[in-house]
Amino acid sequence: QVQLVESGGGLVQAGGSLGLSCAASGRTFLTWSMGWFRQAPGKEREFIAATDNLGANRDYAASVKDRFTISRDNAKKMLYLQMNSLKPEDTAVYYCAAALGPYTDDEGQYSYWGQGTQVTVSS
């Protein structure tokens, strides 16, 4: 069993930056691939970024590539998402998730999810 808790969401102006954190507990963090997803009002949840169990490989959605950075600190059992050059369309609830297999953009492969944290970008 893995428990995930996101934090760091808030209000930021367009063009600004914000960092999100996801604290993990339970089974060994090293065994899990991790991902970030988001869901805007009236839209389905979408993939944002993912990383393998060691943080050596990363993947991003085209909409956030070169603006967002996913990273992890296995010693602290933490997952991070650094968001730069934020746009109003980035406004959403952001979720972290854990998968036992290779990192993927398929939300069906993730076994555990956090409660989400709200990010609002004003124009």
N, C-alpha and C positions, 0 to 999 in steps of 0.2 A: 504494500500500500504506500502511496506517495501523496503528500499533501502539498499544495501550492498556494501561495498567497502573493498577489501582486500589490505593488505600491508605487507611488510617484506620479500618478496622474494629476491633472489640474488644468488651469486655464493659461493659455499662452497666446501671444500675438503672432500673426502670420510672419514667417521668416525667423521666428525664434527657435529655441531648442528646449528639449525636455528629456529627462532620463527616467526610464521605468525599471523597476526591480521585481524579481520574482524569487521568493524564499521557498526552498524545498525542504521537506522533512520526511522521515520514514525510511524507505529502502535506499541503498547506496546510490547517491546521485550519479556516480561515474557510469552506471549501467544504462542510463537513459539518454536518448536524444531529446532535444528540447526545441520548442517552437513558440512563436508569437502569432496570434491571430487577432483580428479586430472585427467589430460589428457596428455599423452605423445605423441610425434610426431608419426603419423601413427597408433595410437591406440585409442580405444573408451574410453570415460570418465568412471572412476571407482570410487567406493565408498572407502573412507578412514576411516572416523570416524563420529560419530553422538552422540548427547547428548539431553536429554529431556529439557523441558522449565526451570527447576530449576538447571540443571547441576548435578542432583543426580544420574542419570544413564548414562552410556557411552558404546559405542560399537565401535569395531575396525575391520578393515580388517586384515586377518591373516598376510598379508605381512608387516604390520606396527605395529602390536600388540607388546607391550613391548618396542617399540622404540619411538612411538609418543604418545602425550597426548593432548586430547581435553578438553577445559575448557571454562567457560563463566563468565562474570561479568555483571549481569543484571543492576546494578546501573549505570554502564558506557555504557551499551548497546554494549558490546564487546564480540566477540568470538575469541578464541585463538587456535593455534595448535603448540605445542612444538615438534620439531623433533630432535631426537638424533640419534647417530650412523648412519648417513646418508650414503646411498649407491648410486652408479651411476644410478641404476634403479629407484631411487626416482625422477630423473629428469623429470619434467612435469610442466604444468601450473596448479596451485592449485586454486580451487574455493570454496567459502563458499555459503551456501544455507539455506533457511528457509522453514519450513513446519508447517502447522497448527495442524496436527494430531500428534500421537506419533512418536518419533524418529524412523527412518528407514533407511535402505541401498538402498531403491528403489528411484532412482532419479526422477521417475514420481510423487512421493508424495510431492516433493518440489516445492513451488510456486514462489519463488524469488531466484535470483542468482546474485552473484557479477561478476565483469569483469575479475577476475583472476589475479594471480601474478605468475611470472616465478621463479621456483626453479631449479638451475642447480648444480649438484654434480659432481665434477671432480674426476677421478681415480688417 
